Amino acid sequence: MKRMLFSLSIVFIAILCPAQQPGSNTDTLRKDALNIYMESSDFIRKEIPYVNYVRDIKDAGVYIISTTENTGSGGMEFTYFFVGQNQFTGMADTLSFTTTPDETEEGIRQKQVSTLKMGLTRYVAKTPLAKYLKISFTEPLNETVSTDKWNSWVFRSSFSGFLQGEKTYRSKYLTGSINVSRITEDWKINLEASISHNDSKYIINDTTNYYGKSSSKNFYGLVVKSLNDHWSVGGSTSIGASLFRNEGFSFSLMPAIEYDVYPYSESTRHQLRILYSAGYAYVDYNSLTLYDKMWEHLWSHSLSASYAVVQKWGNINIVAEYRNYLHDWSKNNLSLTAYLDLRIAKGLTLSFVGNGSMVHDQLGLVKEDIPIDQILLQRKEMATQFEYFTSFGFTYTFGSIYNNVVNPRFGNSGGGGISIMIN
């Protein structure tokens, strides 16, 4: 029986494994094709099949860095940086496209492919595959551009919620928001109002139940004026209420000034922004605070530095901030947030997200003892001297440097199926 099963296995493998085919013209073209390195989806590889998608950046004639930024309308701006190396050293280009807030995933990936094709054309033109390229322009152009009747103002509203439960647990969460914004080269205006409500019930037994409730109401406004390609001035204001933070009513007004070491026009590649703000706040508390306050006037200031860079070795985004109350400098907060995605060696990548804060500015802590159930359910802010969050991981890939074929058979087994990857 064992011999029979072994023989059947050999026959089955022989049937499934394709025979070695002699070289063909398409194989010759494939060897002469442009080698590129980028984070590409199955759709991109299928739509642009006339290049080789290599696994390591050193094997590429062109590497492509992609970045995204939010636009004033609520859409996204995608930017691709094409950088030639090896035989294409000295050739570089930058192409961008924008999407609308209601753009579908299909529309986005079609624009991605179109933009990538345009950027790759000058490189493919220097390979033997150039004679197979065809360039066409499909849309007629008007000589004039229609006037924007909204004058760059964008209005957005949202409402969402969920209900969750089982025999011993019930929960509901509702939230809604309204946003009004206007973003131009000279001005950035963002106004947003939001409200949220969360109820939870834990059924321990027939006589013991725990209830958790939290809610918040907030209004936030930001106005920024561009002075030049490095300086901006503006300010923010907020009005709110929060059961968690023991705030029945709060108001703040914070003028600010910002300097970017790099020109704002280069923000998709690198930023080093320094922001200073100072202002006034008033807080009316729900309960007596640890400092015997039911309300207070506060003056504070803050200084933050943000550094972001996107390169072929990965990307880094680091934000450091210090703030304190002017009436008592011991009431302060120092925080550091970092996002790292680094290519350490061939095939080896490190991803890291981390945040840490030294907390000494909790003025709204409730003086009375908080019930144990409210502590466990995290419905009230508790005293702490620090906060942190971190996640990290390594990815290692080895094998063939080519990654051209898309095979959707048997679903996601072997990387098939349908998935959308936005670079």
N, C-alpha and C positions, 0 to 999 in steps of 0.2 A: 504493500500500500504506500509506504514512504517513497519507494522508487517511482511509483506511478504519479504521486503528487509532485515530486521533484521534476519529472519529465514534463508534466503538464505546465508547471511554472516556467520552465525554460521555453516551451513553445509559446506560451502567452507573452513572455517578455520579447521574444523574437518577432512576434506579430506586431506588438506595439512600438518597438524601437524602429525609427526610420533608417533605411539604408543610406550609407554615405553617398552623396550625390557629387558628380564631378563639378568642377568650377564652371560658373556661368557668367554671363555679362553682368547680371544683377549683383553677383558676388563681387566682381571686379569694381563695380560702381560703389558698393558698400565700403570696400577697403579704401577707396579714394575720397569718401565722403568726409565732410567737416566734422571734427570731434568737438563737442560742446559739453560744458559742465553746468548744470543748473538743477534746481529742485523742480522736477517736471511730473505732471500727472499722466495717467494713461491716455487721457484725451489728447494732450499736447503731443505725446509721442506718436499717437495714431495719425493726427492731422499734419504733423511735420515729420514725415518718415525719411527724408533725404539727408539727415544728419545722424551722426553717432552720438548717443547719450552716454558719455563715459562716467565711470564711478569715482574717479579721482581727478582733482583739479589739475594736477601736473600733466595728465595725459591729454588735456584739452587744448585746442587751438584758440578757443574762445570760451571764457566763463561769463556767466550772466548772473548778476545780482538783482534781486527784485525787492522792492519796498512798497508799502501801502500807507496812505494817509487819508484821514477823513476830510471831506470837503464841506463847505458851508451849507450845501443843499441836503446833507445827510447821506450822500453817496461816498464813493471811494475814488482816490487817484492812485493808479498803479503805475509804477516807474520801473523800467528795466535799464540796467547799466550793462552795456556790452563792452567787454575788455578783451582785446586780442593779446595773445602771448605766443611764444615759440615762433612759428613762421608768420604770425600775424601781429607781432610786437609793434606797438605804436598806433594800432588801429583801435579806436574807442568811439562809442556813441551812447546816447541816452534818449530813450523814447518813453512817452507816457500816454495814458488814456484815462478818462474818467467815466464813472458809472453814475446813474441816477439812483435815488433812494429805492425806487420800485423795480430796479433792474433784476431780471431773473438770472439764475445760475447759468443757464444756457447762453444768455446774452453776454454775461461776463466772460465765460470761457471762449466764446467766439471772438471777442475783442482781444483777449489774451493771445490767441493763435495768430490773429491778423497782425498785431503789433510785433510779435516775435518773428513772424515771417519777414516783415519789413526790415527789422534790425539785422536778421541773418543774411539778407540778400547780398550785401557787399562782401561778405566773407565767402559765401557759396560761389559767388562770381569768380573767385580766384581758384576754384577747384575744377577738375574735369567734368563735374556735374553741371557746370554753368550753362552748357548748351541746352539743357532740358528745362531751364527756368522760363516761365512766362509771366509777365507783369501786366496787370490790367487795372483800370480804374472804372468802377461800376456806377457811380452816382453823379448826376448833374449838379453843378454848383450855381447858386444864385450870387449875384454881384453884391447884394446887400444882406445885412443881418437884421432880423426883426428885433424890435426893442422889448426888453424884459418888462412886462407890465407890473411885475411884483417888486421890481427894483432890488433884487437879490434877497428879499425877505422869504424865509421858509418857515412853515408852521407844521408842527408834528404833535400828535396826541396818541396816547396808548393806554390801554387798560388790560390787565391780566390777573389771573388768580388760579388757585388750585384748591381742591378738596382732597384730603387723604384720610384713610381710616382703616381700622380693624376692630376686633372685639375689645381690645384694651386701650385703644388710642384713637383720637380724633384730632384733625388739624385743618384749618382753613387759612388761606393767605390771599389778600387782595391788594392790588397796587395800581395806581394810575398816575399819569403825568401829562403835562402840556409843555411844549418847548417852542420857543420863538427865537429865530436866529437870523443874523445878517452878517455875512463874511465877504469882505472885499479886500483889495490890496491895502487900503488905508485904514479900514475899520474892522473890528471883530466884536459883535454884539451877541450875547447868548443869555436868554431869559428862560428859566425853567421852574415850574411848580409841580410838586409831587405829593402824594399821600399814600400811606400804606397802613395795613391793619393785619395783625396775626393773632389767632386764637388757637390754643392747644388744650386738650383734655387728656389726662392719663388716668385710667381706671385701674386702681390697684386691687381692690376687692369690692364687696357689696357696700361697704361703709366708708371706704377711703378713696377719694378722688383728688387729683392735683390739677389746678387750672393755671394756664400761662397766657398772658395777654400783653401785647406790645403794639404801639402805634406811633406814627410820626407824621408830621406835616412840615413841608419845607418849601421855601422859595429861594432861588439863587439867581443872581444877576452878575454878569461880567461885561465890562466895556473896555476895549483896548484900542489905542490909537497908535498906528505905525509912524514913527518919526523918520527913520531911514532904514537901511538894510541891517543895522545892528541894534538900534534902540527902539523901545516901545514903552508907552506909559498907559496907565489905566487904573482899574480898581474893581473890586467885587463887593457885593452886599448880600446878606442872607437874612431871612426871617424864618423861624421854625419853632417846633415844639416836639419833644420826644419823651415818652415815658421811661425809656431805658436810661437816658441821660439826666433824668429828673428835671427836665426843662419844660415849664408850662408855657414860657414864651422867651424867645431869644432874638436879638437883633445885632448885626455887626456891619461895619462899613470899613473897608480896607483899601486905601489907595496903594498903588504899587508902581515900580519901575523895573524894566528888564533889559539886560544887555546880553547879546549873543556874540561870542567871540568869532564864530563863523558867520558869514552872511546868511540871512534867513532864506535866501534863494537856494542855498545848498542844504536845506534842512532834511531832505530825504537821504543824504549821505552821512552827514555828521552835524551834531549840535553840541554846543557848550554854553548853556544859558544860565545866567545868574539873576535871580529875582529877589528883590527886597520889597517888603510890604509892611505897613504900620497903620494902626487904626484903633477904632473904638468898638466896644461891645456892651450890650446891656442884657442881663439874664434875670428872669423871674422864675424862681424854682417852685416845683410842686410841693416839696417837703423840705424841712429844715436841713441845711447841709452840715457836714462835718465841721465847718468853720462858723457855725451859728448864723448863717445867712439865709434869708428868704428872697433876697434880690441883691444885685450889685452892679456897679459900673466898672468896666474893665478897659484898660489900655494895654495893647500888646504889639509886638512886631515879630517878623520872621525873615529868615534868610535861607534861600535854597539854591542849590546848584544841580543842574541836570546835564549829564553827558551821554550822548548816543552816537554810535558809529556803526556803519555797515560796510564790511570789507569781504574779500574773498575767503578770509580765514574765519568768518562768522560775524556775529553782531553783539554789541554790548549796549546796555541801557542802564545807567546808574543815576539815582536821585538821592541827594542828601539834603536834609532840612533841619534847621534849628529854629525854635520859637520860644518865647517866654512872655510872661506878664510883667509890665513895667513897675507895678507897685511892689512886686516881690520877685526878684530874679531867680530865687530858688524854685519858683513854680515854672518849670520849663519842660521842653520835650525835644529830644534829639532822635531822628530816625534816618535809616538808610535802607533803600530798596534797590535791588540789583536783578537784572535779567541778562543772562549770558548764554550764548550758543556758540561754542568754540570748537573749531576743527583742530584737534591736538596733533594728529598724525594721519597718515594715509588710512582712510576707512574708519578712524576713531574720532567720535564727536562727544563733547561734554555739554549737557544742558543743565542750567541752574536757574532757579528762581528763589529769591530770598528777601525777607523783610524783617527788620528789627528796630525796636524803639525803646529808648529810656524814658519812662513816663513819670513826670513829677508835676503835672498840671491838672489834676482831676479836682477841680473846685466844686463840682456839683454832686459829690458823693453824699448819699443820704446818711444822716446822723443816727437814726433809729436802727435797731437790729432788723435785718432782712430775713424773712422766713426761709427755711432751708430749701423749700420747693422752688422759690423764686431764684435762689442761687443756682440750683441744679439746672433749672430751665433757662438760665442766663437772661432773665427778664429785667434785671437791674444791673447797673454798672458797679463793679466791685473794685476795691483799691488794689493797685498793682504798681510795681516799679519797672516792669518791663513787659514787652510783647514781642513775639517772634513767629515767623512762618518761613518754612523752607521746603523746597523739593529739588531733587537732582537726579540725573541719570546719565548713563553712558550708552552709546550705540557704536557697535563695531561691525563693519561689513567687509567681506573679502571675496575674491573670486574673479570672474570675468570682468574686465573694465567696460564692456559694452552692455548697454541696457536699452535695446531698441524695440524688442518684440512685446506686443500686447496680446495676451491669450486669456479670454474671459471664460473659458470652459470650466465647468464644475464650480461656478460662483467664485467666492473669494479664495478658494484653495489655490495657492501659487500666485496670488496677487491679482486675480481676475475680478469680475464683477464690475459694477458701476460705482465709482467714487469721484467726488469733486474735490480737487485740491487747489486752493487759491494761494499762489505764491506770494 
